[in-house]
Amino acid sequence: MRALLIALGVLMVLAGAVWTGQGLGYIGGSAMTDQKIWAIIGPILAGLGVALVFTAVRRRE
């Protein structure tokens, strides 16, 4: 279960980074490019992913 939570957290961080890049216009080729909402949602998702990884690493099984 711990490995699954860590993997999910890492995916959330990666997706958040991509969404942030698209929202800020650094990554093109998407309907999300230059849409400021994704520049807000991306860091939130990445932060939640970091919290999930941190929690999973500290969790005892």
PDB file of N, H, CA, C and O in Angstrom:
ATOM      1  N   MET A   1       0.817  -1.190   0.000  1.00  0.00           N
ATOM      2  CA  MET A   1       0.000   0.000   0.000  1.00  0.00           C
ATOM      3  C   MET A   1       0.864   1.259   0.000  1.00  0.00           C
ATOM      4  O   MET A   1       0.545   2.249  -0.658  1.00  0.00           O
ATOM      5  N   ARG A   2       1.965   1.201   0.752  1.00  0.00           N
ATOM      6  H   ARG A   2       2.225   0.397   1.287  1.00  0.00           H
ATOM      7  CA  ARG A   2       2.859   2.342   0.848  1.00  0.00           C
ATOM      8  C   ARG A   2       3.433   2.696  -0.525  1.00  0.00           C
ATOM      9  O   ARG A   2       3.483   3.870  -0.892  1.00  0.00           O
ATOM     10  N   ALA A   3       3.866   1.687  -1.285  1.00  0.00           N
ATOM     11  H   ALA A   3       3.826   0.733  -0.987  1.00  0.00           H
ATOM     12  CA  ALA A   3       4.443   1.932  -2.613  1.00  0.00           C
ATOM     13  C   ALA A   3       3.401   2.545  -3.552  1.00  0.00           C
ATOM     14  O   ALA A   3       3.728   3.414  -4.359  1.00  0.00           O
ATOM     15  N   LEU A   4       2.168   2.101  -3.449  1.00  0.00           N
ATOM     16  H   LEU A   4       1.902   1.394  -2.793  1.00  0.00           H
ATOM     17  CA  LEU A   4       1.094   2.648  -4.275  1.00  0.00           C
ATOM     18  C   LEU A   4       0.860   4.127  -3.965  1.00  0.00           C
ATOM     19  O   LEU A   4       0.677   4.929  -4.880  1.00  0.00           O
ATOM     20  N   LEU A   5       0.863   4.486  -2.699  1.00  0.00           N
ATOM     21  H   LEU A   5       1.011   3.834  -1.955  1.00  0.00           H
ATOM     22  CA  LEU A   5       0.662   5.876  -2.316  1.00  0.00           C
ATOM     23  C   LEU A   5       1.824   6.757  -2.775  1.00  0.00           C
ATOM     24  O   LEU A   5       1.621   7.889  -3.212  1.00  0.00           O
ATOM     25  N   ILE A   6       3.040   6.226  -2.672  1.00  0.00           N
ATOM     26  H   ILE A   6       3.205   5.305  -2.317  1.00  0.00           H
ATOM     27  CA  ILE A   6       4.197   6.991  -3.136  1.00  0.00           C
ATOM     28  C   ILE A   6       4.129   7.184  -4.643  1.00  0.00           C
ATOM     29  O   ILE A   6       4.381   8.286  -5.133  1.00  0.00           O
ATOM     30  N   ALA A   7       3.794   6.135  -5.389  1.00  0.00           N
ATOM     31  H   ALA A   7       3.589   5.240  -4.992  1.00  0.00           H
ATOM     32  CA  ALA A   7       3.682   6.239  -6.845  1.00  0.00           C
ATOM     33  C   ALA A   7       2.593   7.228  -7.240  1.00  0.00           C
ATOM     34  O   ALA A   7       2.782   8.020  -8.162  1.00  0.00           O
ATOM     35  N   LEU A   8       1.463   7.191  -6.556  1.00  0.00           N
ATOM     36  H   LEU A   8       1.309   6.547  -5.806  1.00  0.00           H
ATOM     37  CA  LEU A   8       0.378   8.126  -6.838  1.00  0.00           C
ATOM     38  C   LEU A   8       0.816   9.560  -6.545  1.00  0.00           C
ATOM     39  O   LEU A   8       0.506  10.473  -7.310  1.00  0.00           O
ATOM     40  N   GLY A   9       1.526   9.757  -5.454  1.00  0.00           N
ATOM     41  H   GLY A   9       1.778   9.015  -4.833  1.00  0.00           H
ATOM     42  CA  GLY A   9       2.016  11.085  -5.110  1.00  0.00           C
ATOM     43  C   GLY A   9       2.994  11.622  -6.140  1.00  0.00           C
ATOM     44  O   GLY A   9       2.942  12.801  -6.490  1.00  0.00           O
ATOM     45  N   VAL A  10       3.886  10.769  -6.626  1.00  0.00           N
ATOM     46  H   VAL A  10       3.929   9.811  -6.341  1.00  0.00           H
ATOM     47  CA  VAL A  10       4.849  11.186  -7.649  1.00  0.00           C
ATOM     48  C   VAL A  10       4.125  11.551  -8.944  1.00  0.00           C
ATOM     49  O   VAL A  10       4.473  12.536  -9.593  1.00  0.00           O
ATOM     50  N   LEU A  11       3.127  10.766  -9.316  1.00  0.00           N
ATOM     51  H   LEU A  11       2.843   9.965  -8.788  1.00  0.00           H
ATOM     52  CA  LEU A  11       2.341  11.093 -10.515  1.00  0.00           C
ATOM     53  C   LEU A  11       1.612  12.421 -10.355  1.00  0.00           C
ATOM     54  O   LEU A  11       1.505  13.191 -11.309  1.00  0.00           O
ATOM     55  N   MET A  12       1.117  12.687  -9.167  1.00  0.00           N
ATOM     56  H   MET A  12       1.204  12.061  -8.391  1.00  0.00           H
ATOM     57  CA  MET A  12       0.446  13.957  -8.912  1.00  0.00           C
ATOM     58  C   MET A  12       1.418  15.125  -9.037  1.00  0.00           C
ATOM     59  O   MET A  12       1.062  16.171  -9.578  1.00  0.00           O
ATOM     60  N   VAL A  13       2.631  14.955  -8.547  1.00  0.00           N
ATOM     61  H   VAL A  13       2.920  14.105  -8.107  1.00  0.00           H
ATOM     62  CA  VAL A  13       3.636  16.018  -8.659  1.00  0.00           C
ATOM     63  C   VAL A  13       3.980  16.264 -10.123  1.00  0.00           C
ATOM     64  O   VAL A  13       4.059  17.414 -10.555  1.00  0.00           O
ATOM     65  N   LEU A  14       4.185  15.198 -10.887  1.00  0.00           N
ATOM     66  H   LEU A  14       4.121  14.264 -10.536  1.00  0.00           H
ATOM     67  CA  LEU A  14       4.518  15.340 -12.304  1.00  0.00           C
ATOM     68  C   LEU A  14       3.378  15.990 -13.084  1.00  0.00           C
ATOM     69  O   LEU A  14       3.611  16.889 -13.892  1.00  0.00           O
ATOM     70  N   ALA A  15       2.152  15.540 -12.846  1.00  0.00           N
ATOM     71  H   ALA A  15       1.963  14.809 -12.189  1.00  0.00           H
ATOM     72  CA  ALA A  15       1.002  16.130 -13.535  1.00  0.00           C
ATOM     73  C   ALA A  15       0.848  17.604 -13.150  1.00  0.00           C
ATOM     74  O   ALA A  15       0.555  18.441 -14.003  1.00  0.00           O
ATOM     75  N   GLY A  16       1.042  17.915 -11.889  1.00  0.00           N
ATOM     76  H   GLY A  16       1.281  17.235 -11.196  1.00  0.00           H
ATOM     77  CA  GLY A  16       0.957  19.304 -11.447  1.00  0.00           C
ATOM     78  C   GLY A  16       2.009  20.179 -12.106  1.00  0.00           C
ATOM     79  O   GLY A  16       1.741  21.330 -12.452  1.00  0.00           O
ATOM     80  N   ALA A  17       3.205  19.633 -12.279  1.00  0.00           N
ATOM     81  H   ALA A  17       3.422  18.699 -11.998  1.00  0.00           H
ATOM     82  CA  ALA A  17       4.267  20.398 -12.938  1.00  0.00           C
ATOM     83  C   ALA A  17       3.929  20.646 -14.408  1.00  0.00           C
ATOM     84  O   ALA A  17       4.144  21.744 -14.921  1.00  0.00           O
ATOM     85  N   VAL A  18       3.403  19.634 -15.075  1.00  0.00           N
ATOM     86  H   VAL A  18       3.228  18.742 -14.658  1.00  0.00           H
ATOM     87  CA  VAL A  18       3.018  19.797 -16.483  1.00  0.00           C
ATOM     88  C   VAL A  18       1.880  20.796 -16.606  1.00  0.00           C
ATOM     89  O   VAL A  18       1.912  21.663 -17.479  1.00  0.00           O
ATOM     90  N   TRP A  19       0.881  20.690 -15.750  1.00  0.00           N
ATOM     91  H   TRP A  19       0.855  19.985 -15.040  1.00  0.00           H
ATOM     92  CA  TRP A  19      -0.256  21.608 -15.810  1.00  0.00           C
ATOM     93  C   TRP A  19       0.191  23.035 -15.546  1.00  0.00           C
ATOM     94  O   TRP A  19      -0.308  23.968 -16.176  1.00  0.00           O
ATOM     95  N   THR A  20       1.129  23.216 -14.616  1.00  0.00           N
ATOM     96  H   THR A  20       1.534  22.459 -14.104  1.00  0.00           H
ATOM     97  CA  THR A  20       1.650  24.553 -14.342  1.00  0.00           C
ATOM     98  C   THR A  20       2.372  25.103 -15.566  1.00  0.00           C
ATOM     99  O   THR A  20       2.166  26.253 -15.954  1.00  0.00           O
ATOM    100  N   GLY A  21       3.215  24.277 -16.168  1.00  0.00           N
ATOM    101  H   GLY A  21       3.383  23.343 -15.853  1.00  0.00           H
ATOM    102  CA  GLY A  21       3.929  24.701 -17.376  1.00  0.00           C
ATOM    103  C   GLY A  21       2.995  25.062 -18.507  1.00  0.00           C
ATOM    104  O   GLY A  21       3.236  26.034 -19.223  1.00  0.00           O
ATOM    105  N   GLN A  22       1.935  24.299 -18.680  1.00  0.00           N
ATOM    106  H   GLN A  22       1.739  23.509 -18.099  1.00  0.00           H
ATOM    107  CA  GLN A  22       0.960  24.599 -19.725  1.00  0.00           C
ATOM    108  C   GLN A  22       0.184  25.869 -19.394  1.00  0.00           C
ATOM    109  O   GLN A  22      -0.051  26.702 -20.269  1.00  0.00           O
ATOM    110  N   GLY A  23      -0.205  26.014 -18.159  1.00  0.00           N
ATOM    111  H   GLY A  23      -0.014  25.337 -17.448  1.00  0.00           H
ATOM    112  CA  GLY A  23      -0.964  27.198 -17.756  1.00  0.00           C
ATOM    113  C   GLY A  23      -0.172  28.481 -17.905  1.00  0.00           C
ATOM    114  O   GLY A  23      -0.738  29.537 -18.187  1.00  0.00           O
ATOM    115  N   LEU A  24       1.140  28.392 -17.717  1.00  0.00           N
ATOM    116  H   LEU A  24       1.599  27.533 -17.488  1.00  0.00           H
ATOM    117  CA  LEU A  24       1.999  29.571 -17.859  1.00  0.00           C
ATOM    118  C   LEU A  24       2.472  29.780 -19.292  1.00  0.00           C
ATOM    119  O   LEU A  24       3.113  30.787 -19.591  1.00  0.00           O
ATOM    120  N   GLY A  25       2.162  28.837 -20.181  1.00  0.00           N
ATOM    121  H   GLY A  25       1.641  28.019 -19.938  1.00  0.00           H
ATOM    122  CA  GLY A  25       2.512  28.976 -21.586  1.00  0.00           C
ATOM    123  C   GLY A  25       3.885  28.435 -21.946  1.00  0.00           C
ATOM    124  O   GLY A  25       4.337  28.628 -23.075  1.00  0.00           O
ATOM    125  N   TYR A  26       4.568  27.760 -21.019  1.00  0.00           N
ATOM    126  H   TYR A  26       4.202  27.603 -20.102  1.00  0.00           H
ATOM    127  CA  TYR A  26       5.886  27.196 -21.297  1.00  0.00           C
ATOM    128  C   TYR A  26       5.798  25.915 -22.114  1.00  0.00           C
ATOM    129  O   TYR A  26       6.718  25.590 -22.865  1.00  0.00           O
ATOM    130  N   ILE A  27       4.700  25.189 -21.971  1.00  0.00           N
ATOM    131  H   ILE A  27       3.953  25.453 -21.361  1.00  0.00           H
ATOM    132  CA  ILE A  27       4.478  23.948 -22.714  1.00  0.00           C
ATOM    133  C   ILE A  27       3.281  24.184 -23.626  1.00  0.00           C
ATOM    134  O   ILE A  27       2.178  24.449 -23.147  1.00  0.00           O
ATOM    135  N   GLY A  28       3.489  24.091 -24.918  1.00  0.00           N
ATOM    136  H   GLY A  28       4.385  23.875 -25.307  1.00  0.00           H
ATOM    137  CA  GLY A  28       2.420  24.374 -25.871  1.00  0.00           C
ATOM    138  C   GLY A  28       1.760  23.111 -26.397  1.00  0.00           C
ATOM    139  O   GLY A  28       2.088  21.999 -25.984  1.00  0.00           O
ATOM    140  N   GLY A  29       0.825  23.306 -27.315  1.00  0.00           N
ATOM    141  H   GLY A  29       0.559  24.209 -27.650  1.00  0.00           H
ATOM    142  CA  GLY A  29       0.181  22.189 -27.993  1.00  0.00           C
ATOM    143  C   GLY A  29      -1.003  21.593 -27.276  1.00  0.00           C
ATOM    144  O   GLY A  29      -1.327  20.424 -27.485  1.00  0.00           O
ATOM    145  N   SER A  30      -1.648  22.362 -26.444  1.00  0.00           N
ATOM    146  H   SER A  30      -1.384  23.312 -26.275  1.00  0.00           H
ATOM    147  CA  SER A  30      -2.772  21.847 -25.680  1.00  0.00           C
ATOM    148  C   SER A  30      -3.815  22.944 -25.515  1.00  0.00           C
ATOM    149  O   SER A  30      -3.513  24.131 -25.629  1.00  0.00           O
ATOM    150  N   ALA A  31      -5.036  22.530 -25.247  1.00  0.00           N
ATOM    151  H   ALA A  31      -5.281  21.565 -25.154  1.00  0.00           H
ATOM    152  CA  ALA A  31      -6.086  23.499 -24.958  1.00  0.00           C
ATOM    153  C   ALA A  31      -5.838  24.185 -23.609  1.00  0.00           C
ATOM    154  O   ALA A  31      -6.448  25.211 -23.309  1.00  0.00           O
ATOM    155  N   MET A  32      -4.947  23.619 -22.806  1.00  0.00           N
ATOM    156  H   MET A  32      -4.451  22.785 -23.050  1.00  0.00           H
ATOM    157  CA  MET A  32      -4.637  24.183 -21.497  1.00  0.00           C
ATOM    158  C   MET A  32      -3.553  25.260 -21.575  1.00  0.00           C
ATOM    159  O   MET A  32      -3.282  25.932 -20.580  1.00  0.00           O
ATOM    160  N   THR A  33      -2.932  25.433 -22.742  1.00  0.00           N
ATOM    161  H   THR A  33      -3.152  24.888 -23.550  1.00  0.00           H
ATOM    162  CA  THR A  33      -1.852  26.400 -22.896  1.00  0.00           C
ATOM    163  C   THR A  33      -2.362  27.821 -22.703  1.00  0.00           C
ATOM    164  O   THR A  33      -3.370  28.220 -23.287  1.00  0.00           O
ATOM    165  N   ASP A  34      -1.650  28.574 -21.874  1.00  0.00           N
ATOM    166  H   ASP A  34      -0.831  28.250 -21.400  1.00  0.00           H
ATOM    167  CA  ASP A  34      -1.968  29.968 -21.545  1.00  0.00           C
ATOM    168  C   ASP A  34      -3.318  30.151 -20.854  1.00  0.00           C
ATOM    169  O   ASP A  34      -3.885  31.243 -20.893  1.00  0.00           O
ATOM    170  N   GLN A  35      -3.834  29.110 -20.230  1.00  0.00           N
ATOM    171  H   GLN A  35      -3.373  28.223 -20.199  1.00  0.00           H
ATOM    172  CA  GLN A  35      -5.044  29.208 -19.428  1.00  0.00           C
ATOM    173  C   GLN A  35      -4.616  29.312 -17.967  1.00  0.00           C
ATOM    174  O   GLN A  35      -4.117  28.344 -17.392  1.00  0.00           O
ATOM    175  N   LYS A  36      -4.810  30.472 -17.376  1.00  0.00           N
ATOM    176  H   LYS A  36      -5.215  31.258 -17.843  1.00  0.00           H
ATOM    177  CA  LYS A  36      -4.277  30.754 -16.047  1.00  0.00           C
ATOM    178  C   LYS A  36      -4.838  29.838 -14.957  1.00  0.00           C
ATOM    179  O   LYS A  36      -4.200  29.658 -13.921  1.00  0.00           O
ATOM    180  N   ILE A  37      -6.000  29.268 -15.171  1.00  0.00           N
ATOM    181  H   ILE A  37      -6.519  29.414 -16.013  1.00  0.00           H
ATOM    182  CA  ILE A  37      -6.571  28.362 -14.170  1.00  0.00           C
ATOM    183  C   ILE A  37      -5.655  27.169 -13.933  1.00  0.00           C
ATOM    184  O   ILE A  37      -5.559  26.667 -12.814  1.00  0.00           O
ATOM    185  N   TRP A  38      -4.973  26.708 -15.004  1.00  0.00           N
ATOM    186  H   TRP A  38      -5.052  27.116 -15.913  1.00  0.00           H
ATOM    187  CA  TRP A  38      -4.068  25.570 -14.860  1.00  0.00           C
ATOM    188  C   TRP A  38      -2.779  25.966 -14.156  1.00  0.00           C
ATOM    189  O   TRP A  38      -2.107  25.117 -13.571  1.00  0.00           O
ATOM    190  N   ALA A  39      -2.429  27.250 -14.205  1.00  0.00           N
ATOM    191  H   ALA A  39      -2.975  27.939 -14.680  1.00  0.00           H
ATOM    192  CA  ALA A  39      -1.277  27.744 -13.457  1.00  0.00           C
ATOM    193  C   ALA A  39      -1.601  27.819 -11.960  1.00  0.00           C
ATOM    194  O   ALA A  39      -0.694  27.956 -11.139  1.00  0.00           O
ATOM    195  N   ILE A  40      -2.863  27.732 -11.608  1.00  0.00           N
ATOM    196  H   ILE A  40      -3.600  27.621 -12.275  1.00  0.00           H
ATOM    197  CA  ILE A  40      -3.290  27.712 -10.207  1.00  0.00           C
ATOM    198  C   ILE A  40      -3.512  26.280  -9.737  1.00  0.00           C
ATOM    199  O   ILE A  40      -3.076  25.905  -8.648  1.00  0.00           O
ATOM    200  N   ILE A  41      -4.190  25.479 -10.557  1.00  0.00           N
ATOM    201  H   ILE A  41      -4.544  25.783 -11.441  1.00  0.00           H
ATOM    202  CA  ILE A  41      -4.504  24.096 -10.193  1.00  0.00           C
ATOM    203  C   ILE A  41      -3.240  23.239 -10.133  1.00  0.00           C
ATOM    204  O   ILE A  41      -3.124  22.366  -9.273  1.00  0.00           O
ATOM    205  N   GLY A  42      -2.291  23.483 -11.045  1.00  0.00           N
ATOM    206  H   GLY A  42      -2.386  24.193 -11.744  1.00  0.00           H
ATOM    207  CA  GLY A  42      -1.073  22.679 -11.105  1.00  0.00           C
ATOM    208  C   GLY A  42      -0.280  22.660  -9.810  1.00  0.00           C
ATOM    209  O   GLY A  42       0.019  21.583  -9.294  1.00  0.00           O
ATOM    210  N   PRO A  43       0.072  23.826  -9.267  1.00  0.00           N
ATOM    211  CA  PRO A  43       0.824  23.804  -8.006  1.00  0.00           C
ATOM    212  C   PRO A  43       0.041  23.216  -6.825  1.00  0.00           C
ATOM    213  O   PRO A  43       0.623  22.625  -5.916  1.00  0.00           O
ATOM    214  N   ILE A  44      -1.269  23.385  -6.853  1.00  0.00           N
ATOM    215  H   ILE A  44      -1.742  23.866  -7.592  1.00  0.00           H
ATOM    216  CA  ILE A  44      -2.085  22.787  -5.790  1.00  0.00           C
ATOM    217  C   ILE A  44      -1.983  21.273  -5.859  1.00  0.00           C
ATOM    218  O   ILE A  44      -1.782  20.613  -4.839  1.00  0.00           O
ATOM    219  N   LEU A  45      -2.122  20.716  -7.068  1.00  0.00           N
ATOM    220  H   LEU A  45      -2.286  21.252  -7.897  1.00  0.00           H
ATOM    221  CA  LEU A  45      -2.020  19.266  -7.241  1.00  0.00           C
ATOM    222  C   LEU A  45      -0.627  18.774  -6.866  1.00  0.00           C
ATOM    223  O   LEU A  45      -0.486  17.748  -6.200  1.00  0.00           O
ATOM    224  N   ALA A  46       0.400  19.503  -7.292  1.00  0.00           N
ATOM    225  H   ALA A  46       0.286  20.337  -7.833  1.00  0.00           H
ATOM    226  CA  ALA A  46       1.776  19.113  -6.964  1.00  0.00           C
ATOM    227  C   ALA A  46       2.003  19.141  -5.447  1.00  0.00           C
ATOM    228  O   ALA A  46       2.651  18.249  -4.899  1.00  0.00           O
ATOM    229  N   GLY A  47       1.477  20.150  -4.785  1.00  0.00           N
ATOM    230  H   GLY A  47       0.951  20.874  -5.231  1.00  0.00           H
ATOM    231  CA  GLY A  47       1.606  20.236  -3.333  1.00  0.00           C
ATOM    232  C   GLY A  47       0.920  19.087  -2.622  1.00  0.00           C
ATOM    233  O   GLY A  47       1.448  18.540  -1.654  1.00  0.00           O
ATOM    234  N   LEU A  48      -0.257  18.723  -3.105  1.00  0.00           N
ATOM    235  H   LEU A  48      -0.686  19.167  -3.892  1.00  0.00           H
ATOM    236  CA  LEU A  48      -0.956  17.571  -2.522  1.00  0.00           C
ATOM    237  C   LEU A  48      -0.171  16.280  -2.762  1.00  0.00           C
ATOM    238  O   LEU A  48      -0.139  15.395  -1.908  1.00  0.00           O
ATOM    239  N   GLY A  49       0.456  16.185  -3.927  1.00  0.00           N
ATOM    240  H   GLY A  49       0.430  16.904  -4.621  1.00  0.00           H
ATOM    241  CA  GLY A  49       1.286  15.013  -4.222  1.00  0.00           C
ATOM    242  C   GLY A  49       2.478  14.923  -3.292  1.00  0.00           C
ATOM    243  O   GLY A  49       2.812  13.838  -2.817  1.00  0.00           O
ATOM    244  N   VAL A  50       3.123  16.046  -3.027  1.00  0.00           N
ATOM    245  H   VAL A  50       2.852  16.927  -3.414  1.00  0.00           H
ATOM    246  CA  VAL A  50       4.254  16.067  -2.087  1.00  0.00           C
ATOM    247  C   VAL A  50       3.782  15.652  -0.700  1.00  0.00           C
ATOM    248  O   VAL A  50       4.454  14.875  -0.022  1.00  0.00           O
ATOM    249  N   ALA A  51       2.653  16.153  -0.284  1.00  0.00           N
ATOM    250  H   ALA A  51       2.107  16.784  -0.835  1.00  0.00           H
ATOM    251  CA  ALA A  51       2.103  15.793   1.029  1.00  0.00           C
ATOM    252  C   ALA A  51       1.788  14.301   1.098  1.00  0.00           C
ATOM    253  O   ALA A  51       2.027  13.660   2.121  1.00  0.00           O
ATOM    254  N   LEU A  52       1.254  13.749   0.011  1.00  0.00           N
ATOM    255  H   LEU A  52       1.060  14.270  -0.820  1.00  0.00           H
ATOM    256  CA  LEU A  52       0.934  12.324  -0.014  1.00  0.00           C
ATOM    257  C   LEU A  52       2.201  11.481   0.074  1.00  0.00           C
ATOM    258  O   LEU A  52       2.241  10.501   0.819  1.00  0.00           O
ATOM    259  N   VAL A  53       3.234  11.848  -0.677  1.00  0.00           N
ATOM    260  H   VAL A  53       3.201  12.644  -1.282  1.00  0.00           H
ATOM    261  CA  VAL A  53       4.500  11.114  -0.605  1.00  0.00           C
ATOM    262  C   VAL A  53       5.085  11.210   0.799  1.00  0.00           C
ATOM    263  O   VAL A  53       5.520  10.205   1.361  1.00  0.00           O
ATOM    264  N   PHE A  54       5.097  12.408   1.365  1.00  0.00           N
ATOM    265  H   PHE A  54       4.743  13.225   0.908  1.00  0.00           H
ATOM    266  CA  PHE A  54       5.631  12.614   2.709  1.00  0.00           C
ATOM    267  C   PHE A  54       4.884  11.757   3.731  1.00  0.00           C
ATOM    268  O   PHE A  54       5.499  11.128   4.592  1.00  0.00           O
ATOM    269  N   THR A  55       3.562  11.739   3.629  1.00  0.00           N
ATOM    270  H   THR A  55       3.062  12.250   2.930  1.00  0.00           H
ATOM    271  CA  THR A  55       2.751  10.954   4.544  1.00  0.00           C
ATOM    272  C   THR A  55       2.997   9.463   4.363  1.00  0.00           C
ATOM    273  O   THR A  55       3.096   8.728   5.346  1.00  0.00           O
ATOM    274  N   ALA A  56       3.095   9.009   3.119  1.00  0.00           N
ATOM    275  H   ALA A  56       3.015   9.605   2.321  1.00  0.00           H
ATOM    276  CA  ALA A  56       3.307   7.591   2.836  1.00  0.00           C
ATOM    277  C   ALA A  56       4.676   7.130   3.338  1.00  0.00           C
ATOM    278  O   ALA A  56       4.808   6.016   3.845  1.00  0.00           O
ATOM    279  N   VAL A  57       5.684   7.973   3.200  1.00  0.00           N
ATOM    280  H   VAL A  57       5.577   8.878   2.788  1.00  0.00           H
ATOM    281  CA  VAL A  57       7.031   7.600   3.647  1.00  0.00           C
ATOM    282  C   VAL A  57       7.078   7.488   5.166  1.00  0.00           C
ATOM    283  O   VAL A  57       7.750   6.607   5.703  1.00  0.00           O
ATOM    284  N   ARG A  58       6.373   8.368   5.856  1.00  0.00           N
ATOM    285  H   ARG A  58       5.827   9.083   5.420  1.00  0.00           H
ATOM    286  CA  ARG A  58       6.381   8.362   7.321  1.00  0.00           C
ATOM    287  C   ARG A  58       5.419   7.331   7.924  1.00  0.00           C
ATOM    288  O   ARG A  58       5.478   7.053   9.122  1.00  0.00           O
ATOM    289  N   ARG A  59       4.551   6.776   7.111  1.00  0.00           N
ATOM    290  H   ARG A  59       4.502   7.001   6.138  1.00  0.00           H
ATOM    291  CA  ARG A  59       3.533   5.841   7.599  1.00  0.00           C
ATOM    292  C   ARG A  59       4.161   4.509   8.004  1.00  0.00           C
ATOM    293  O   ARG A  59       5.059   4.002   7.331  1.00  0.00           O
ATOM    294  N   ARG A  60       3.691   3.967   9.079  1.00  0.00           N
ATOM    295  H   ARG A  60       2.962   4.379   9.626  1.00  0.00           H
ATOM    296  CA  ARG A  60       4.137   2.645   9.529  1.00  0.00           C
ATOM    297  C   ARG A  60       3.097   1.623   9.138  1.00  0.00           C
ATOM    298  O   ARG A  60       1.891   1.850   9.231  1.00  0.00           O
ATOM    299  N   GLU A  61       3.606   0.491   8.698  1.00  0.00           N
ATOM    300  H   GLU A  61       4.586   0.306   8.623  1.00  0.00           H
ATOM    301  CA  GLU A  61       2.666  -0.586   8.330  1.00  0.00           C
ATOM    302  C   GLU A  61       2.822  -1.761   9.257  1.00  0.00           C
ATOM    303  O   GLU A  61       2.120  -2.762   9.109  1.00  0.00           O
TER     304      GLU A  61
END
